[in-house]
């Protein structure tokens, strides 16, 4: 009788452990989902880092020279120099 209750207790413990493995907090599906989220976050971080590097380069250019300021004024504000003719070509 004693060995039978020990066997049932061990089987119950084994079932509980398997339940945690398949359906619990640290389950295989949960770990796969967390890995997927981690990969997406890593890609997002890489994109943000790339954008930060571009902005840092732009800030450096703005601090060091007037060429970047002139380019921004031309592209974003449509400014032209004195005695300069602006020509716009429309593509069909």
Secondary structure, 3 states (H helix, E strand, C coil): CHHHHHHHHHHHHHHHHHHHHHHCCCCHHHHHHHHHHHHHHHHHHHHHHHHHHHHHHHHHHHHHCCHHHHHHHHHHHCCCCCCCCCCCCCCC
